[in-house]
Amino acid sequence: MKSTLEEQQAFVTVVDSGSITGAAERLGITVSGVSRSLNRLEQKLGATLLRRTTRRLELTEEGETFLNHCRRILAAVEEAEEAMLDRHNQPQGRLRVNAAPSFMQFVIVPVIGEFRARYPGITLELDTHDRFVDLLEQRVDLAIRIGDLEDSSLHARLLGHSPLRLLASPTYIERHGAPQNIDELTQHSLMGFSQLEHLNQWPLTGADGKRLHITPTLSASSGSTLIELAIAGEGIVCLADFMTIAPRQKGSLIDVLPDHTELHTQAVNAVYYRQATLSQRTRLFMEFLAERLPGKYLQG
């Protein structure tokens, strides 16, 4: 007896969710329904796909092999269905997008309304993490990655670049004065990231000829928090342009040491899993971002 697509979907979802309960929630069925699907599948195949313990599920060697086949089968079915919908210009389905909280807040959210109006059949699921997530494990269709890409399992489309600059509020400058050179920064309150240490390297050259690495006197885990602290006059911060457009236009943040700041940009890429079939939904969203972001939010 051959396995069904429903059984294969249940198996893949259990693996991706890490538990039968999590799979049931994602699929919208009962826990017992997922368990029955797995049991039927293993009986049909005459093999154990998952080792079940009280704490975790672990793929067997047979499970690993069958999982890869299932992913390809389910992706092919989804692609075929989308091709039919595309013939009628009706892209539909769920699209899961992951990005850093600041990029999601300041760049993606402002253009989401336009995308939804253009493609009302696509259901968006927006997910944010400061750290890179495993696209396959988290079932992410498309992620926005800022900075250098090191994961060779990903395809990437460059959306643009975002320069870094030093900023402070006019209130802070009035109270403490503007630093006139790099050495004078040591006399100021410097704000940086508590978890992403590489972002505390500022686009300035120190006395040793290397990029200046600051030790924050006030740190936060997100760019959004640092923006609010800077606007409140708590210190000098170094952030990417994409997240400071509005406060710079309003004058609530102004440049610090602009003549000493070197041009340093962060690449912004749309990435997806290399072995995944690029769905119509993913392609449309990626093309939409490539159309809307350069110029206003990103440099080419």
N, C-alpha and C positions, 0 to 999 in steps of 0.2 A: 504494500500500500504506500502511495506517495504522500509526502508531506504537503501541507497546504500553505498558502501565503500567510494566513492568519497565524499558523503555528510558527512559521519562520519569523514573522514580525514579533511575536511574543518572545521568542528566544533572543533575538537581537536587542529588544528593549530591556529584557532582564539584564543582559550583559552591560548595556550602556547605563542603566540605572543603578546597577550594583546590588539590586535586591528585587525579589518578587513583588514586594509591597510597592516599591517605587515604580516598577513596570506597570502594575495595576493602575496606579494613579495617572501615569502618562497615557495609558491606553483607554482609560475610562471604563474598565471592567473590574470584576471582583478579583481578589487575591486567589481564591479557589479556581477561578476561571483561567488565570495565568498558569497556575500549577498543573491543571488538567492538560492544558496545551503543551506544556513542557513534557509531561509524562507520555502523552500520545506520540509526540515527536521522537522521543528516545526509544519508545517501543517500535515505532515504524522503522527507525534507522538501525535498531539493534545495537545501540551504543550509548554510553553515558556521556553527555555533553557537558554537564556541570556537576562538580562535587559540591554538595550542600553541607555546610556546618551551621552551628547555631549562630556564628558571628559573620560568616562571609560565604560568598559563592566563588568558586574557582573553576576556570575552564580546563577541561581535559585536552589532551592532544587532538582527539577527534573533534572536540568542541571548537578548538582554534581553527581547524581546517574547514569545518562546516560553517562557522561564522563568516569567514571570508566569502564563501560561495553565497551565503544568504544576503550579505550586503550587496553583492553585485546583482543578484536577482531582484531584490527589492528596489534598488536604484534604477534598474532597467525598466521595471514596471512603472515606477514613478515617472521616468522620462517619457515612456510611451503615452501615459495618460496626459502629461503636460503637452506633448506634441499635438494631441487631439484638441486640447483646449486652445492651443496656440493658433490652430487653424481657424478658430472663431474669435481670435483676439480676446480671449478671456482667461488670462493667467490667474490661477487660483492656488490656494494651499497656504500652509504655514511656513514662514521664513524666520529663522532664528539668527539674530545678529548680536555679536558680542563686541564690546569696546570698553576702553577705560572710562570710568565715570565722568571725567571732565570732558572727554571728546564726545561722549554721548550727550551730555548736558548742553554743551556750548555749540556743537556742530551738527550732530545728527537730529536731535529733537527739533530744532528750528525748521528743518526741511521735511520732517516726517509728514506733515499735513499735505504738502504738495504731492508726495509720493502716494499717499493713500487715496487722494482724489484721482490720481492718474490710474492707479491699479486697485480699485476697491475690492477685488476678489482675493487679494493677498492679505493674509493675517500675519501681522508682525509680532514677534516676541523679542523684546529688547533686554539684553542681559549685560551687566556691568561687573568688571573685576579690575582691580589695579594691577594684578599680576596676570601673566599670560595663562590661558586655560588650554586644556587639551580639547581641540575641536571635536574629535571623534567621541571622546568620553562624554562630553557635555552636549553632544548632538547639535553642535553649532554649524549652521550652513555657511556663514560668512563672518569673519572677524576683522576688526580694524586694529592694526598693529602700528605702533609709533616707535621709530628708532630702527636699529639694525635687525635684520632677520637672520636667525641662525638655524631655524628648523627646516631641514631639507625635505620634510614630508609635505610641505605646503607650496601651493602655487600662489603667486602674488601679483597684484596689479597696482602699480604706483599711482596714487591719487594726487600727490603733490608733496610739498615741503612746508614746514612751519618754522620760521626763525625764532631764536631765543633772544630775550632782552631783559635788562634789569629794570625794575619798576618800584615805585614807592608812591604813597599818596602825598598830595600837596601839604596836608596837615603834618605828616611826618617830616617833610623837608623844612617846613617852617619852624618846627620844634628843634630839630637836630642839625639843620643845615645840609647842603648837598655835598657829598664827597667829591673832591676835585681830582683825585687820582686813586689808583687801585690800593695803595698803601693805607689810605684813609678809611677804607672799608672796615678795617679792624676796630674802628671807633664807633661802629654802627651796629644796630640790631639786624642780623642777617637771618632770614627765614629760609628753611629748606625742607626736604622730604625726610621722613623718619624711616621709611622702608625701602625706597628706591634710591639707594646711595649714589648711583651713577648720575642722577639728576642734580646732585649737589656740586657738579662740576660746571662752573660758569664760563661763558665765552669771553674770558679775559686771560691775558698771559701774565703770570706772576714773575717775580724777580728771578726765578730759576729757569725761566723760558718755557715753563709748562703751563697747561691750562690750570686755572685757579680752582682748587677744590676747597669749598668752605665747610666749616663746622657750624651748623646752625645754632643760634642761641634760642630759637623757637622753631619747632618742627611739627609737621603734620603729615598724615598719610595720603592726603589727596590734594590735587591742585585747586579744587574748588574751595577747600578750607583756606589754603594759602592766599587765594585771591581776596577772600573776605577779611582775612587778617591784615593784608596789605592795605585794603581800602579803609580799614579801621585805624590805620596809622601805626601798626605794630612793628614795622620794619621794612627792609628792602628784600625783594624777592626776584628770582629769575624764573620766568615762565615762557612757554611757547605762545606765539601770537594768537593761535586759534582760540585760546581760552580767555584772552584779555581784550578782544575787539571792543566790546561794549564799554567797559570802564575807561579805556584809553580814549574812545570817542567822546565820552562824557567829561573827561578831564579828571576823573576820580583816581586815576593812576597816571603817572608821568614817568618819562624815561630818566634813568640814572646812569651817569657815565656813558652817554651815547657815543662820544668820540673815542672812547677806549674799548667799546664793545666790538668784538670781532663777529663777522658774519658766520654764524653756525646754525644750520637748520636740521630739523628732525624729519626724516622721511616718514610719510604716512602711506601705508599700504593696506589694500583690501586683500585678505588672504582666505584661502579655502583648502581643504584637504586634497592632496595631490591625487589620491586614488578615487576620489568621489566624482560622480557624474555631475557636471555643473548644471543645475536645474535652471529652468527658464526664470523662476523667481529670483534666484541668486544673481543671474546674469543681468536681469533688469535693474535690480537694486544697485549692483556694482556700476552699471552704466549711468544710472541716475546720479550717484555720488560723484562719478568722474565728470559729469556735466555741471553739477551745481556747486561743488566745493571750490575748485580752482578760481582764483580771482578774489572772492570775498573771504573765504576761510583759509585757503592755502595758496602758496606760490606754485607755479608750474615746475 
